[in-house]
Structures are given as C-alpha cells and as structure tokens.
Amino acid sequence: MWSAVSLIFNAIIGSSIFSAPSVILRSCGSVGITFVVWIIGALVSAAGTAVFIELGTGLPTNGGDKTYLEYIYRRPAFMMSCVFASYGIFLRHIASAAVAFGEYMLHAVGFDPTDSNVRIVASLCIILCFVVHGVFPGVGVKLQDTLGLFKFGILVLIAVSGLFSLVGVPGFSVGQLYEQPRNFTWSSFWEGSNISANALINGIHFGIWSYVGYSNANFALAEFRDPIRTIKHAAPFAVFLVTFVYIFVNIAFYAVVSKSDILNSRTITAALFFRNLYGPATEGILSALIALSILGNMLALSFARGLMIQEFGREGILPYSSLVATNQPFHTPLPGFFILCLVSVLTVLLTPVGDAYNFIVNSMAYSVAVVNLLISGGLLLLYSQPYQNYNWNPPYQAPMSIVMFFFISNVFLLIVPLIPPSPGYELYQHLPYYSHVVMALFIGLLGVCYWFIYFKWIPGRNGYWLRHIRIDLPGVLVRYVGP
C-alpha cells in the first residue's frame, strides 16, 4: 500500500511547503488566518479525495480523470476523451517541477543558477525520470517510494525541531543574532489579519492548490494487486499525512522565525528556519533536501501521467495508438513516458523566463480545476434521475454534501482568476491577469476540434462510423477503438 501512498504524498508535496507559508502570510496578514487557510485547503483536499475514492472503487482501472470523464459524458462519443487528452499532453507535464529542481540542485552544489544551466539540469532530470520509469520500472517505483519516506522523515524532523524550540528544549533555541519569534501569543497570533475579500481569496486560492495531487494514484489503479482496497485505504491516509505535515511544519516555522522576518525577507521560509536554528551554513543542505523533495514529486507525477498517456493509446484517441498503447519492450508504458518527457523538455527549453513561464504553470492549474469541476459535477449527475440507467453503485459512496462541497470549491477556483488581483499581487508584468484562463480554455477547444476532425468529419467524409471494440495486441492489455 505504501506505493499508492507514496504516489499521492509525493505528488502533493514538492517545493510548496518550503515556500508557500510566506506567500499565504503576505495575503492573509496574520499567523492565525494562515492556519485557517491551510485547514480550508485540507478540507477541500479531503472532499476531493472522497470523490476520487468513489470513482476509483467504481472504475478500478488506469486512466484516472480520463476514465471517469468518458464514463460519465458518453455523448458525443470520444469528445470528452479528446478534450482531456489535449489537457493531458499539452499542460500536464513536469516542466515547472523540473525547473525548480534545477534551481535548488545548482544552489546545493555551489553554482549560481542561470537561465541556461537551470534549463540543462531540468532537462536532464526529466530524462532521468523517463529512463528509470520507462526502462527500469522496479528501480523507479522503489526510488519514488524511498524519496517519499525520506521526504516525510525530513518534514517530521523540521516539525519536531520547531516544537522543541517552542517549548524551550536546550539546543533548539533561535540564534541570538536573529529576531526572536513571538507568534503564538493570542494577540500576536491574530495581529494584522487582512479579512478583505480579495486578500482572503488570494490566500485561500494558494492554500487549496498546495494540496493538489490527491487523485494521483487513480491514474495507476490497475498497477495495484487489490485496487479497490488500496485506494480506499491509501488515499485518505496519504492526505492525512500531508495535512499533518503541513500543519506541524507551519507551527515549526512560526516557532522559529518571526513574522516580520518572513514578511520582509525575499528568502523562502524554510531557509529562514534553518538559518535561525542551525546557522547560515545549512543553506546548501536545505537546497539539497528541497531538490530531493521535488525529484520525488517528479517521479510520482511522471509515473501516473505516463500511464495516463498510455490510456489515450488504448482508447484509440491518439495517432499511432497501437504504438502508444504497447508495454513493449520493458513491460512499461515507454511511449507514454517518452511523450511526457518530450513535451516537458521542449517546454523547459523553449519557454522564455518571466511571464511566459508563469503563464504556462497557471494554465496547467486552471485546466485541473476545469477537469475537477466536470468530474464532481458528473458524479452528482450519476445520482440524478436521467442517469439511473448507469446503475452506478460503487463499493464506496461519498456523502452527497461532500461531493457538492468539492464541486463548489472548483467553481471558486475557476472564478477567482477572473477577479482583478490586488496591487502587489499581480501574476504577470506584461500579460493580462486572465491570460492563463483563455489559454486553458483554448487548449480544451483544441481537443474539441481534434475530436470533430478525427471522429466526425473524416469518418463522415469517407463513409464509415466508429464504435467501441476490444482488440488484443501483443504487449497491450486492452485497446479501445471508437463508437
């Protein structure tokens, strides 16, 4: 079960826990409100987990979002699969995580990160993920599981160190050269609270995104011996671990670093924590720890997304589907991993720094909200009268109130980017704040256009129609071709 837990734990926790606290504090103004934001994020994550457990137990196969969308939205046939394939290939890459890995790894080994060397290291890391998962599958899974345990151990160490400092254990006091934190008296805890709608929306929006990744194991359910039992136990346990880590690491940060230090410094909160408790010489060690955390995140995401792309091949959605669907020659979805690797490397190498890169990252996040809205809304539809013929009766059923809460939270995530940001919180220097919304919707529209040409116009022009059939191919479990 740990492999499933690791897939989720690693997918959620990359570098955000080390940098997000300062961003959320700047939005919310007080330590107390930041904890409210983290709890709201945990509640949304728990609701999303319940939704995906229900869908995973009802449809215990690989594919995740793709499988659920095509099951719920059957007409027009293949359209939803094409839309998600467009999102999955063009936006669900690992380029942003790879760039963060490159920056932290270069810091760790004593090099100054530049545009060129960051791109080189990021590309090499993406290729490493492709090789270990595509050629040495056992090594890849063991490595991501090991990094998950290592990451959890490091975060527990941070949490325990901070708690020791808070209660005054000898050897864990904040250095005399640094401002002594007083964040946990009642007055200071809520001091500076910014309860304006725009500020809270910014903070909550960032807090919710810090938990994204709870559905990662759903993309690889068929890889587990007992997928229904695995997802029912692994998903909630993984999300509980993440929530535990997030809350107690934040307590540790605020126990060691003063609020003014966090607000006034351009350094990530984790770096201030290590400096105050262990001295400035630990900066390189911290960079290495964060780089390893991001590597675990990349391995988990690439494993799930390679399987997702293979499902597009099995469905007959992509050109050369037989090739994409194969498990040969290493009994792995090597073509799926290769497509993910290619798109990710090209994104790293061709995307300019600054606005363009942030634009792509935000477009990816917005597409996730679009898909989650369709999935949660679709699950509500499965219990409505028009969908009774689906006979939806999975082993686990999420309470309807939780499904509705998750649906509303995704409506929130879709609306927030349309609200003009407060001064000082602009997403871009030269682009309109809603640019990534337009891009995400455009990518979805590309999927619709592809569906119309490939599944409607070409068959109509040539006088044939498509239907689902199951074909046994060497090295392929199942391939689906059209209705």
VENVEN-V667143 format. One record per pair of residues at least 6 apart in sequence whose ideal C-beta (glycine too) atoms are under 8 Angstrom apart, sorted by the first residue. I is the first residue (numbers start at 1). J is the second residue. If there is no record, write none. Layout:
<<I & J> <I & J>>
This chain:
<<1 & 230> <1 & 233> <1 & 234> <1 & 237> <2 & 145> <2 & 148> <2 & 149> <3 & 141> <3 & 145> <3 & 224> <4 & 217> <4 & 224> <4 & 230> <4 & 231> <4 & 234> <4 & 235> <4 & 238> <5 & 148> <5 & 234> <5 & 237> <5 & 238> <5 & 241> <6 & 144> <6 & 145> <6 & 148> <6 & 149> <6 & 238> <6 & 296> <6 & 300> <7 & 144> <7 & 216> <7 & 217> <7 & 220> <7 & 238> <7 & 300> <7 & 303> <7 & 304> <8 & 213> <8 & 214> <8 & 216> <8 & 217> <8 & 234> <8 & 235> <8 & 238> <8 & 239> <8 & 242> <8 & 300> <9 & 148> <9 & 151> <9 & 152> <9 & 238> <9 & 241> <9 & 242> <9 & 300> <10 & 144> <10 & 147> <10 & 148> <10 & 151> <10 & 296> <10 & 297> <10 & 299> <10 & 300> <10 & 301> <11 & 213> <11 & 214> <11 & 216> <11 & 297> <11 & 300> <11 & 301> <11 & 304> <12 & 45> <12 & 210> <12 & 211> <12 & 212> <12 & 213> <12 & 214> <12 & 216> <12 & 238> <12 & 239> <12 & 242> <13 & 151> <13 & 155> <13 & 213> <13 & 242> <13 & 245> <13 & 293> <13 & 296> <13 & 297> <14 & 97> <14 & 100> <14 & 293> <14 & 294> <14 & 297> <14 & 298> <15 & 97> <15 & 100> <15 & 104> <15 & 290> <15 & 293> <15 & 294> <15 & 297> <16 & 209> <16 & 210> <17 & 155> <17 & 210> <17 & 245> <17 & 246> <17 & 249> <17 & 270> <18 & 268> <18 & 269> <18 & 270> <18 & 290> <18 & 293> <19 & 268> <19 & 269> <19 & 270> <20 & 206> <20 & 207> <20 & 210> <21 & 34> <21 & 250> <21 & 253> <21 & 262> <21 & 269> <22 & 262> <22 & 263> <22 & 265> <22 & 268> <22 & 269> <23 & 206> <24 & 34> <24 & 37> <24 & 38> <24 & 203> <24 & 206> <24 & 207> <25 & 31> <25 & 34> <25 & 259> <25 & 262> <25 & 263> <26 & 263> <27 & 37> <27 & 194> <27 & 199> <27 & 200> <27 & 202> <27 & 203> <27 & 206> <27 & 425> <28 & 34> <28 & 36> <28 & 37> <28 & 193> <28 & 194> <28 & 199> <28 & 200> <28 & 203> <29 & 192> <29 & 193> <29 & 194> <29 & 199> <30 & 189> <30 & 190> <30 & 191> <30 & 192> <30 & 193> <30 & 194> <31 & 183> <31 & 184> <31 & 188> <31 & 189> <31 & 190> <31 & 254> <31 & 259> <32 & 189> <32 & 190> <32 & 193> <33 & 190> <33 & 193> <33 & 194> <33 & 195> <33 & 200> <33 & 203> <34 & 203> <34 & 250> <35 & 247> <35 & 250> <37 & 203> <37 & 204> <37 & 206> <37 & 207> <38 & 207> <38 & 210> <38 & 246> <38 & 247> <38 & 250> <39 & 247> <40 & 204> <40 & 207> <40 & 208> <41 & 204> <41 & 207> <41 & 208> <41 & 210> <41 & 211> <41 & 246> <42 & 211> <42 & 239> <42 & 243> <42 & 246> <42 & 247> <43 & 405> <44 & 208> <44 & 211> <44 & 405> <44 & 406> <44 & 409> <45 & 208> <45 & 211> <45 & 212> <45 & 214> <45 & 239> <45 & 242> <45 & 243> <46 & 236> <46 & 239> <46 & 243> <46 & 402> <47 & 398> <47 & 402> <47 & 403> <47 & 405> <47 & 406> <47 & 409> <48 & 214> <48 & 215> <48 & 372> <48 & 376> <48 & 406> <48 & 409> <49 & 214> <49 & 215> <49 & 235> <49 & 236> <49 & 239> <50 & 398> <50 & 399> <50 & 402> <50 & 403> <50 & 406> <51 & 375> <51 & 376> <51 & 379> <51 & 398> <51 & 402> <51 & 403> <51 & 406> <52 & 64> <52 & 214> <52 & 215> <52 & 218> <52 & 231> <52 & 235> <52 & 375> <53 & 231> <53 & 232> <53 & 235> <53 & 236> <53 & 396> <53 & 398> <54 & 379> <54 & 394> <54 & 396> <54 & 397> <54 & 398> <54 & 403> <55 & 68> <55 & 218> <55 & 375> <55 & 379> <55 & 394> <56 & 217> <56 & 218> <56 & 221> <56 & 227> <56 & 228> <56 & 231> <56 & 235> <57 & 228> <57 & 231> <57 & 232> <57 & 394> <57 & 395> <57 & 396> <58 & 392> <58 & 393> <58 & 394> <58 & 395> <59 & 67> <59 & 68> <59 & 71> <59 & 394> <60 & 221> <60 & 222> <60 & 227> <60 & 228> <60 & 231> <61 & 67> <61 & 221> <61 & 222> <61 & 227> <62 & 219> <62 & 220> <62 & 221> <62 & 222> <62 & 223> <62 & 307> <62 & 308> <62 & 310> <62 & 311> <63 & 219> <63 & 307> <63 & 308> <63 & 311> <64 & 215> <64 & 216> <64 & 218> <64 & 219> <64 & 221> <64 & 304> <64 & 308> <65 & 84> <65 & 88> <65 & 215> <65 & 218> <65 & 219> <65 & 308> <65 & 371> <65 & 375> <66 & 81> <66 & 84> <66 & 85> <66 & 88> <66 & 308> <66 & 311> <66 & 312> <66 & 315> <67 & 311> <68 & 375> <68 & 378> <69 & 80> <69 & 81> <69 & 83> <69 & 84> <69 & 371> <69 & 374> <69 & 375> <69 & 378> <70 & 78> <70 & 80> <70 & 81> <70 & 315> <72 & 80> <72 & 374> <72 & 375> <72 & 378> <72 & 379> <72 & 381> <72 & 382> <73 & 79> <73 & 80> <73 & 374> <73 & 378> <76 & 451> <76 & 456> <77 & 455> <77 & 466> <77 & 482> <77 & 483> <78 & 315> <78 & 317> <78 & 451> <78 & 455> <78 & 466> <78 & 482> <78 & 483> <79 & 447> <79 & 448> <79 & 451> <79 & 455> <80 & 374> <81 & 312> <81 & 315> <81 & 317> <81 & 451> <82 & 317> <82 & 447> <82 & 448> <82 & 450> <82 & 451> <82 & 454> <82 & 455> <83 & 444> <83 & 447> <83 & 448> <83 & 451> <84 & 371> <84 & 447> <85 & 312> <85 & 317> <85 & 318> <85 & 447> <85 & 450> <86 & 443> <86 & 444> <86 & 446> <86 & 447> <86 & 450> <87 & 367> <87 & 370> <87 & 371> <87 & 440> <87 & 443> <87 & 444> <87 & 447> <88 & 305> <88 & 308> <88 & 309> <88 & 312> <89 & 309> <89 & 312> <89 & 339> <89 & 343> <90 & 343> <90 & 443> <90 & 446> <91 & 360> <91 & 363> <91 & 364> <91 & 367> <91 & 440> <91 & 443> <92 & 305> <92 & 308> <92 & 364> <92 & 367> <93 & 305> <93 & 340> <93 & 343> <93 & 344> <93 & 347> <93 & 364> <94 & 126> <94 & 129> <94 & 298> <94 & 301> <94 & 302> <94 & 305> <94 & 340> <94 & 344> <95 & 122> <95 & 126> <95 & 343> <95 & 344> <95 & 345> <95 & 347> <95 & 348> <95 & 351> <95 & 360> <96 & 357> <96 & 360> <96 & 361> <96 & 364> <97 & 294> <97 & 297> <97 & 298> <97 & 301> <98 & 122> <98 & 123> <98 & 125> <98 & 126> <98 & 298> <98 & 344> <98 & 348> <99 & 118> <99 & 119> <99 & 122> <99 & 348> <99 & 357> <100 & 294> <101 & 121> <101 & 122> <101 & 125> <101 & 291> <101 & 294> <101 & 295> <101 & 298> <102 & 113> <102 & 117> <102 & 118> <102 & 119> <102 & 120> <102 & 121> <102 & 122> <102 & 125> <103 & 113> <103 & 118> <104 & 287> <104 & 288> <104 & 290> <104 & 291> <104 & 294> <105 & 121> <105 & 125> <105 & 287> <105 & 288> <105 & 291> <106 & 112> <106 & 113> <106 & 117> <106 & 118> <106 & 121> <107 & 113> <107 & 283> <107 & 284> <107 & 287> <108 & 284> <108 & 285> <108 & 287> <108 & 288> <108 & 291> <109 & 284> <110 & 284> <111 & 117> <115 & 353> <119 & 348> <119 & 349> <122 & 348> <123 & 345> <123 & 348> <123 & 349> <125 & 295> <125 & 298> <126 & 298> <126 & 302> <126 & 341> <126 & 344> <126 & 345> <126 & 348> <127 & 341> <127 & 345> <129 & 140> <129 & 298> <129 & 299> <129 & 302> <129 & 337> <129 & 341> <130 & 302> <130 & 337> <130 & 338> <130 & 340> <130 & 341> <132 & 139> <132 & 140> <132 & 143> <132 & 299> <133 & 140> <133 & 299> <133 & 302> <133 & 303> <133 & 306> <133 & 332> <133 & 337> <134 & 306> <134 & 330> <134 & 332> <134 & 333> <134 & 334> <134 & 337> <134 & 338> <135 & 330> <135 & 332> <135 & 334> <136 & 330> <137 & 330> <137 & 331> <137 & 332> <140 & 299> <140 & 303> <141 & 303> <143 & 299> <144 & 296> <144 & 299> <144 & 300> <144 & 303> <147 & 292> <147 & 293> <147 & 295> <147 & 296> <147 & 299> <148 & 296> <148 & 300> <150 & 292> <150 & 296> <151 & 292> <151 & 293> <151 & 296> <152 & 241> <152 & 245> <154 & 289> <154 & 293> <155 & 245> <155 & 249> <156 & 245> <158 & 249> <158 & 252> <158 & 270> <158 & 273> <159 & 245> <159 & 248> <159 & 249> <159 & 251> <159 & 252> <160 & 252> <161 & 172> <161 & 252> <161 & 256> <161 & 277> <162 & 248> <162 & 249> <162 & 251> <162 & 252> <162 & 253> <162 & 254> <162 & 255> <162 & 256> <162 & 273> <162 & 277> <163 & 248> <163 & 251> <163 & 252> <163 & 255> <164 & 171> <164 & 172> <165 & 172> <165 & 173> <165 & 174> <165 & 252> <165 & 255> <165 & 256> <165 & 277> <166 & 184> <166 & 251> <166 & 252> <166 & 255> <172 & 277> <174 & 180> <174 & 181> <174 & 256> <174 & 276> <174 & 277> <175 & 275> <175 & 276> <175 & 277> <175 & 279> <178 & 258> <178 & 261> <178 & 275> <178 & 276> <179 & 258> <179 & 260> <179 & 261> <180 & 258> <181 & 254> <181 & 255> <181 & 256> <181 & 257> <181 & 258> <181 & 259> <181 & 261> <182 & 188> <182 & 258> <183 & 189> <183 & 254> <183 & 255> <183 & 258> <183 & 259> <184 & 254> <184 & 255> <188 & 259> <191 & 259> <192 & 259> <194 & 200> <196 & 422> <198 & 419> <198 & 421> <198 & 422> <199 & 422> <201 & 416> <201 & 419> <202 & 421> <202 & 422> <202 & 425> <204 & 412> <205 & 412> <205 & 413> <205 & 416> <208 & 409> <208 & 413> <209 & 365> <209 & 413> <210 & 246> <211 & 239> <211 & 242> <211 & 246> <212 & 365> <212 & 368> <213 & 300> <213 & 301> <214 & 235> <214 & 238> <214 & 239> <216 & 300> <216 & 301> <216 & 304> <217 & 230> <217 & 231> <217 & 234> <217 & 235> <217 & 238> <217 & 304> <218 & 231> <219 & 304> <219 & 305> <219 & 307> <219 & 308> <220 & 303> <220 & 304> <220 & 307> <221 & 227> <221 & 230> <221 & 231> <222 & 477> <223 & 307> <224 & 230> <224 & 231> <228 & 395> <232 & 395> <232 & 396> <252 & 273> <253 & 262> <253 & 269> <253 & 270> <253 & 272> <253 & 273> <256 & 272> <256 & 273> <256 & 276> <256 & 277> <257 & 269> <257 & 272> <257 & 273> <257 & 276> <261 & 272> <262 & 269> <262 & 272> <265 & 272> <270 & 286> <270 & 290> <271 & 283> <271 & 286> <274 & 282> <274 & 283> <274 & 285> <274 & 286> <275 & 282> <275 & 283> <302 & 337> <302 & 340> <302 & 341> <305 & 336> <305 & 340> <306 & 332> <306 & 333> <306 & 336> <306 & 337> <306 & 340> <307 & 333> <307 & 336> <308 & 336> <309 & 318> <309 & 324> <309 & 333> <309 & 335> <309 & 336> <309 & 337> <309 & 339> <309 & 340> <310 & 324> <310 & 325> <310 & 333> <310 & 335> <310 & 336> <312 & 318> <312 & 321> <312 & 324> <313 & 320> <313 & 321> <313 & 322> <313 & 323> <313 & 324> <313 & 325> <313 & 326> <313 & 335> <313 & 336> <313 & 479> <314 & 321> <314 & 325> <314 & 476> <314 & 477> <314 & 478> <314 & 479> <314 & 480> <315 & 321> <315 & 479> <315 & 480> <316 & 479> <316 & 480> <316 & 481> <316 & 482> <318 & 324> <321 & 479> <321 & 481> <322 & 473> <322 & 476> <322 & 479> <323 & 335> <324 & 335> <324 & 336> <324 & 339> <325 & 335> <325 & 473> <325 & 476> <325 & 479> <326 & 334> <326 & 335> <326 & 473> <326 & 474> <326 & 475> <326 & 476> <327 & 333> <327 & 334> <327 & 475> <327 & 476> <327 & 477> <328 & 334> <328 & 474> <328 & 475> <331 & 475> <347 & 360> <351 & 357> <351 & 360> <354 & 429> <355 & 428> <355 & 429> <355 & 430> <355 & 431> <358 & 427> <358 & 428> <359 & 428> <359 & 431> <359 & 435> <359 & 436> <359 & 439> <360 & 436> <360 & 439> <362 & 417> <362 & 427> <362 & 436> <363 & 436> <363 & 439> <363 & 440> <363 & 443> <364 & 440> <365 & 436> <366 & 413> <366 & 414> <366 & 417> <366 & 436> <366 & 437> <366 & 439> <366 & 440> <367 & 440> <367 & 443> <367 & 444> <369 & 410> <369 & 413> <369 & 414> <370 & 414> <370 & 440> <370 & 441> <370 & 444> <372 & 406> <372 & 410> <372 & 413> <373 & 407> <373 & 410> <373 & 411> <373 & 414> <376 & 403> <376 & 406> <376 & 407> <376 & 410> <377 & 407> <379 & 398> <379 & 403> <380 & 400> <380 & 403> <380 & 404> <380 & 407> <381 & 387> <382 & 390> <382 & 392> <383 & 392> <383 & 400> <417 & 433> <417 & 434> <417 & 436> <417 & 437> <418 & 434> <418 & 437> <420 & 433> <421 & 427> <421 & 433> <426 & 433> <427 & 433> <427 & 436> <428 & 435> <455 & 466> <455 & 482> <459 & 465> <459 & 466> <465 & 483> <466 & 481> <466 & 482> <466 & 483> <467 & 481> <467 & 482> <467 & 483> <468 & 480> <468 & 481> <468 & 482> <468 & 483> <469 & 480> <469 & 481> <469 & 482> <470 & 478> <470 & 479> <470 & 480> <471 & 478> <471 & 479> <471 & 481> <472 & 478> <473 & 479>>
